[in-house]
Amino acid sequence: MAVALGIGLVSGCAARGRSAPDGRITVWSLENLTPRVEATKKIVAAFEKESGVRVELVGIDEGQLPQLIMSAAAAGTLPDVIGSVPLAPVWQMYTNGLLDTAASGRIVERLGAGTFNRNALTLTGDKNTRLSVPSDAWMQILVYRKDLFAKAGLAVPDSYDTMLQAAKALNGAGNSGMSLATDPSDVFTQQSFEDLALANDCRLVGADGRVGLDSPQCVQAFTTYDQLAADYGAAGTQSVDSTRATYFAGRSSMIVWSTFLLDELAGLRADALPSCERCAADPQYLSDNSGIVTALKGTGAARPAQFGEISSWVVTRTAETAAAEKFVEYMMSGGYEDWFGMAAEGKIPVRNGTAEEPDRYRTAWRASDIGVDTKKPMQSVFPAELLDALAAGVSDMRRWGITEGQGALVGATIGELPIPKAVGAMTSGQISPGEAAKEAAEEVRALQKSLQ
């Protein structure tokens, strides 16, 4: 993406200004799955009726976003608003001058900055510059078979030591100790590794901007990941789909996945049902017998860390400002509950409420239905303690490079995938953890140099 959003892109659209206001805006949404597009259309229709603004809604695949932005910016046809934009693309568009940051600032000011999660605002801001309007978040979680853990007398796997002890104890006899991504071509592998790396205070870049992937903390993170995935994981390359399938089949004791797993774990989605021996008779069996850890702690860290992603609304530099601001404001107020309610397990609201009702959205989120083919209120499926931890996790969320102002570099690593490539080579036995750390660091340094 760093290549796609290069300086040539910015210069190519620099001469094109805003079009004359006509009460029409184009909105790209990365929520492009059919059920979510249909849900978004209903929200948009209500907004159009209330505001008189006409909206052209376009579903966009996240993987195609960089190229589409490049082409649209060069042609002077950027959309007015883009929704569900992850942190790295937000920072990249900002770095390349494609955002109307003043518009985002005004929106947050009118809604009330105090109604937003403070950490969400920090991650989507550059000191006093508001890059985007943060909307919702998902978390990376560790899910484990609490019934098997209890039977074996194992501690909750919330640290490197307890994860390794459990993986070793529960590995064998057709059961793997851990389901962990190793696919070198999948960003999910990077997300899974960053989750464990942050737990050990391993950083992509330090406060001085230097790449730190070959630091002792990171070498230990690579080593632990290798033990969990290679020594105690299923054979072969493990992907986002295979890790889930192994855990759902009852052939794994732990899995690292995002909170989007939760409705599937509860047997509420027909195309991703748990298939364990007892799941046919009781679709919620795995959910009832699984524990969930939201933050992990490595041996080299002082405190646990939580990895996750914040999705935002952005207003582009060529937007019809008044109409675009009105739309985003509506999506964060009148349409907000329907927006995060379309996939509440992976859309934790980062606006807590309103000035008049400070907990309005957090309360509504708990009561939101989850599931696709079968729907149930989230608070009826999962305990209040878990929902508390997920909501609190937004405040504890940490991300590589974002707070250090290296969002463009983060995006470049997602585009080139040097870390998943190193993880894949390591877990397949081609290189050692130390060599994986060194190779990843060298590749990221090369990317950093290309961005200067």
C-alpha positions in Angstrom: 0.0 0.0 0.0 2.9 2.3 0.6 3.9 1.9 -3.0 0.3 2.5 -4.1 0.0 5.7 -2.1 3.3 7.2 -3.2 4.1 10.8 -3.8 3.2 10.5 -7.5 -0.3 9.8 -6.5 -0.5 13.0 -4.5 0.9 15.2 -7.2 -1.4 13.6 -9.8 -4.5 14.8 -8.0 -3.1 18.1 -6.6 -4.6 20.2 -9.3 -8.1 18.9 -8.8 -10.1 20.7 -6.2 -13.6 20.2 -4.7 -16.5 20.0 -7.0 -19.5 22.4 -6.7 -21.8 21.3 -3.9 -24.8 19.4 -5.3 -26.1 17.5 -2.2 -24.7 14.2 -3.5 -21.9 12.2 -2.1 -20.1 9.0 -2.9 -19.4 6.7 0.0 -17.0 3.7 -0.1 -17.5 1.1 2.6 -15.1 -1.7 3.4 -18.1 -3.5 4.9 -18.7 -5.2 1.6 -20.2 -8.6 2.6 -23.7 -8.8 1.2 -25.6 -8.8 4.6 -23.6 -5.8 5.7 -24.1 -3.9 2.5 -27.8 -4.5 2.8 -27.8 -3.3 6.4 -25.8 -0.2 5.4 -28.3 0.6 2.6 -31.1 0.8 5.2 -29.1 3.2 7.4 -28.2 5.3 4.3 -31.9 5.4 3.2 -32.9 6.8 6.6 -30.1 9.4 6.4 -31.2 10.4 2.9 -34.8 10.9 4.1 -33.7 12.9 7.1 -31.1 15.1 5.4 -32.0 15.4 1.8 -28.5 14.4 0.8 -28.2 11.7 -1.9 -25.7 8.9 -1.2 -24.0 6.6 -3.7 -22.9 3.6 -1.6 -20.0 1.5 -3.0 -18.8 -1.7 -1.3 -15.0 -2.0 -1.5 -12.8 -5.0 -0.8 -10.1 -4.0 1.8 -7.4 -5.7 -0.2 -8.2 -3.6 -3.3 -8.4 -0.3 -1.3 -4.8 0.9 -2.1 -5.1 0.5 -5.8 -8.5 2.0 -5.9 -7.4 5.0 -3.9 -4.4 5.5 -6.2 -6.5 5.3 -9.4 -9.3 7.6 -8.0 -6.8 10.2 -6.7 -5.0 10.3 -10.0 -8.2 10.7 -11.9 -9.7 13.2 -9.5 -12.5 11.0 -8.5 -11.9 10.2 -4.9 -15.1 9.4 -3.0 -16.3 11.9 -0.4 -16.2 9.5 2.5 -14.7 6.1 3.2 -16.0 3.9 6.0 -14.4 1.0 8.0 -10.9 2.1 7.2 -8.2 0.4 9.4 -5.5 2.4 11.1 -2.6 1.9 8.6 -4.6 3.1 5.5 -5.8 6.1 7.6 -2.3 7.1 8.4 -1.1 6.5 4.8 -3.8 8.6 3.3 -3.0 11.3 5.8 0.7 11.1 5.0 -0.1 11.6 1.3 -2.4 14.5 1.9 -5.6 12.8 0.8 -7.7 13.5 4.0 -9.7 16.5 5.1 -8.5 16.4 8.7 -10.3 19.6 9.6 -13.6 18.0 8.7 -12.9 15.1 10.9 -12.0 17.5 13.7 -15.2 19.4 13.4 -17.3 16.2 13.4 -15.6 14.9 16.6 -16.0 18.3 18.2 -19.7 18.5 17.5 -20.3 15.0 18.7 -18.2 15.6 21.8 -14.6 14.3 22.1 -15.5 13.3 25.6 -18.0 10.8 24.3 -15.2 8.8 22.5 -12.8 6.3 23.9 -9.6 8.3 24.6 -7.2 5.7 23.2 -9.2 5.4 20.0 -8.8 9.2 19.5 -5.1 8.9 20.2 -4.5 6.2 17.7 -6.4 8.1 15.0 -4.8 11.4 15.7 -1.5 13.1 15.0 -1.1 15.2 18.2 -3.7 17.9 17.6 -4.6 16.8 14.1 -7.7 14.6 13.8 -7.1 12.2 11.0 -10.4 10.4 11.1 -13.5 9.7 13.1 -13.0 6.4 14.9 -16.0 4.2 14.8 -15.5 0.7 16.1 -12.9 -1.9 17.0 -12.2 -5.6 16.9 -9.8 -7.4 19.2 -7.4 -10.3 18.7 -8.2 -12.9 21.4 -7.0 -16.3 22.6 -9.7 -18.9 22.9 -9.1 -22.0 24.8 -10.9 -25.2 25.9 -11.5 -24.5 29.5 -13.0 -27.9 30.0 -9.7 -29.6 28.9 -7.7 -27.1 30.9 -9.7 -27.8 34.1 -9.3 -31.6 33.6 -5.5 -31.2 33.2 -5.2 -28.7 36.1 -3.8 -26.0 33.8 -3.7 -22.3 34.4 -5.5 -19.8 32.2 -3.2 -19.3 29.2 -2.6 -15.5 29.5 1.2 -15.5 29.4 4.0 -17.0 27.4 4.7 -19.5 30.1 1.2 -20.6 30.7 0.5 -20.9 26.9 3.6 -23.0 26.4 2.9 -25.3 29.4 -0.7 -25.9 28.2 0.3 -26.4 24.5 2.8 -29.0 25.5 0.5 -30.8 28.0 -2.5 -30.9 25.6 -0.6 -31.7 22.3 -0.8 -35.2 20.9 -3.3 -38.0 20.2 -4.8 -36.2 17.3 -5.1 -33.0 19.2 -2.8 -29.9 18.7 -1.9 -27.7 21.5 -2.4 -24.5 19.6 -3.9 -23.3 16.3 -1.8 -20.4 15.2 -1.4 -18.8 11.7 1.8 -19.5 9.7 0.7 -18.6 6.1 3.4 -16.4 4.7 1.0 -14.7 2.2 -1.7 -13.7 4.7 -1.9 -10.5 6.8 -3.7 -12.6 9.4 -0.3 -14.1 10.2 1.1 -10.7 10.9 -1.8 -9.8 13.1 -1.4 -13.0 15.1 2.3 -12.5 15.5 1.9 -8.8 16.5 -0.5 -9.9 19.2 2.1 -12.2 20.7 4.9 -9.8 20.0 3.3 -6.8 21.7 2.8 -9.1 24.8 6.6 -9.2 25.1 7.1 -5.5 24.4 8.5 -6.3 21.0 8.1 -3.3 18.8 8.2 -2.7 15.0 9.9 0.6 15.6 11.1 2.3 18.8 10.4 5.9 19.9 13.5 6.9 17.9 12.0 5.5 14.7 14.5 2.7 14.4 13.3 -0.8 13.5 13.4 -3.1 16.5 12.4 -6.5 15.2 15.8 -8.1 15.9 15.8 -6.9 19.5 16.0 -9.5 22.3 12.3 -9.0 23.1 11.4 -9.7 19.4 13.7 -12.7 19.2 12.0 -14.2 22.2 8.6 -13.5 20.5 9.7 -15.3 17.4 11.0 -18.2 19.5 7.7 -18.5 21.4 5.7 -18.3 18.3 7.8 -21.0 16.7 7.3 -23.3 19.7 3.6 -22.8 19.8 3.0 -23.0 16.0 5.6 -25.6 14.9 6.1 -27.8 18.0 2.6 -27.8 19.2 0.5 -26.8 16.2 -1.1 -28.8 13.4 1.2 -29.9 10.5 1.4 -27.8 7.4 0.7 -24.1 6.6 -2.0 -22.8 8.9 -4.3 -20.0 7.6 -7.2 -18.0 8.9 -9.6 -20.7 7.8 -7.6 -23.8 8.8 -6.9 -22.5 12.3 -10.6 -22.0 12.9 -11.5 -25.3 11.3 -9.1 -27.2 13.6 -10.4 -25.6 16.7 -14.0 -26.0 15.7 -13.4 -29.7 15.0 -12.3 -30.1 18.6 -8.8 -30.9 17.5 -7.0 -28.0 19.1 -6.9 -26.7 22.6 -6.2 -23.1 21.9 -6.6 -20.6 19.0 -5.6 -17.0 18.3 -8.2 -15.3 16.3 -10.2 -12.1 16.2 -13.5 -11.3 18.0 -15.3 -12.0 14.6 -15.0 -15.7 15.7 -17.5 -15.3 18.5 -20.8 -15.7 16.6 -19.3 -18.7 14.7 -18.1 -20.2 18.0 -21.6 -20.0 19.3 -23.0 -21.9 16.3 -24.9 -18.9 14.8 -23.4 -19.0 11.3 -24.4 -21.9 9.0 -21.3 -21.7 6.8 -18.9 -21.9 9.7 -20.4 -24.2 12.3 -18.4 -25.9 15.0 -18.0 -29.6 13.9 -16.7 -31.2 17.1 -18.2 -34.6 18.1 -20.6 -33.1 20.6 -21.4 -30.0 18.5 -24.0 -31.6 16.3 -26.3 -32.2 19.2 -25.4 -28.9 20.9 -24.2 -26.1 18.5 -23.2 -24.0 21.5 -21.1 -26.7 23.1 -17.8 -25.1 22.1 -18.9 -21.7 23.2 -20.0 -23.0 26.6 -16.7 -24.9 27.0 -14.3 -22.2 25.8 -12.5 -19.5 27.8 -11.3 -16.3 26.3 -8.2 -14.3 27.1 -8.1 -10.7 25.8 -4.6 -9.6 26.8 -1.3 -11.6 26.9 1.9 -11.0 28.8 5.4 -12.1 27.7 8.3 -12.9 30.0 10.1 -9.7 28.9 7.2 -7.3 29.5 6.1 -5.4 32.6 2.3 -5.7 31.8 -0.1 -7.5 29.5 -0.8 -6.0 26.0 -3.9 -6.1 23.8 -3.8 -6.1 20.0 -6.7 -5.0 17.9 -7.9 -2.8 15.1 -9.8 0.4 15.0 -12.0 1.2 12.0 -12.7 4.8 11.1 -14.7 7.1 8.8 -12.5 9.4 6.8 -13.5 12.5 4.8 -11.3 13.0 1.7 -9.6 16.2 0.7 -12.0 16.7 -2.3 -15.2 15.9 -0.5 -18.3 18.0 -0.6 -17.6 19.0 3.0 -21.0 19.9 4.4 -22.8 16.8 3.1 -19.9 14.5 4.0 -19.7 15.8 7.5 -23.5 15.5 7.9 -23.3 11.9 6.8 -20.5 10.8 9.1 -22.1 12.6 12.0 -25.3 10.6 11.3 -23.4 7.3 11.1 -22.0 8.1 14.6 -25.3 9.1 16.1 -28.7 8.3 14.6 -27.4 5.4 12.5 -24.6 4.3 14.9 -26.5 1.5 16.7 -27.5 -0.1 13.5 -24.0 0.3 12.1 -22.1 -1.6 14.9 -25.1 -3.8 15.4 -24.6 -5.4 12.0 -21.6 -7.4 13.4 -21.4 -6.5 17.0 -18.9 -9.3 17.8 -16.3 -7.4 15.6 -17.6 -3.9 15.9 -17.1 -2.8 19.4 -18.2 0.9 19.6 -15.5 3.4 20.4 -18.0 6.1 21.0 -19.4 5.3 24.4 -22.6 7.4 24.3 -23.8 10.9 24.1 -23.4 13.9 26.5 -26.9 13.2 27.8 -26.5 9.4 27.9 -22.8 8.6 28.5 -23.2 4.8 28.3 -25.9 4.6 25.6 -23.8 2.9 22.9 -21.9 0.6 25.1 -25.2 -0.6 26.6 -26.8 -1.0 23.2 -23.8 -3.0 22.0 -24.2 -5.6 24.7 -27.8 -6.1 23.7 -27.1 -6.3 20.0 -27.9 -9.5 18.1 -25.0 -11.5 16.8 -25.1 -14.3 14.2 -26.0 -14.7 10.6 -28.4 -17.6 10.1 -29.4 -17.7 13.8 -29.4 -14.5 15.9 -29.1 -14.1 19.6 -28.4 -11.1 21.8 -24.7 -11.1 22.5 -25.2 -10.7 26.2 -27.3 -13.9 26.3 -24.5 -15.9 24.7 -21.4 -14.6 26.4 -20.8 -13.6 30.1 -20.8 -10.0 31.2 -17.2 -10.4 32.3 -16.1 -11.1 28.7 -18.1 -8.2 27.3 -16.5 -6.0 30.0 -13.1 -7.1 29.0 -13.7 -6.5 25.3 -15.1 -3.0 25.9 -12.1 -2.2 28.2 -9.7 -3.7 25.7 -10.1 -0.6 23.4 -8.5 1.5 26.1 -5.6 -0.9 26.5 -5.1 -1.5 22.7 -1.6 -1.1 21.5 -0.3 -1.1 17.9 3.0 -1.3 16.2 4.3 2.0 14.8 1.0 4.0 15.0 1.8 6.0 18.1 5.4 6.5 16.8 3.9 8.2 13.7 5.0 5.3 11.4 1.6 4.4 10.0 2.9 4.4 6.4 5.6 1.9 7.4 3.0 -0.3 9.0 1.0 -0.2 5.8 4.1 -1.1 3.8 4.6 -4.2 5.9 1.0 -5.2 5.3 1.5 -4.8 1.6 4.9 -6.6 1.4 4.4 -9.1 4.3 8.0 -9.5 5.4 6.9 -10.7 8.9 4.6 -13.4 7.7 7.2 -14.5 5.2 9.8 -14.8 8.1 7.2 -16.6 10.3 6.4 -19.1 7.5 10.0 -19.9 6.8 10.7 -20.3 10.5 7.7 -22.5 11.4 8.5 -24.7 8.4 12.0 -25.3 9.7 13.9 -23.4 7.0 15.4 -20.8 9.4 15.8 -20.3 13.1 13.8 -17.8 15.2 16.9 -15.6 15.5 17.3 -15.7 11.7 13.6 -14.9 11.2 13.9 -11.9 13.5 17.0 -10.7 11.5 15.4 -11.2 8.1 12.2 -9.5 9.1 14.1 -6.5 10.5 16.2 -6.2 7.4 13.2 -6.2 5.1 11.4 -3.6 7.2 14.4 -1.4 7.3 14.5 -1.6 3.5 10.8 -0.6 3.3 11.5 2.3 5.8 14.3 3.6 3.6 12.1 3.4 0.5 9.6 5.6 2.2 12.0 8.4 3.0 
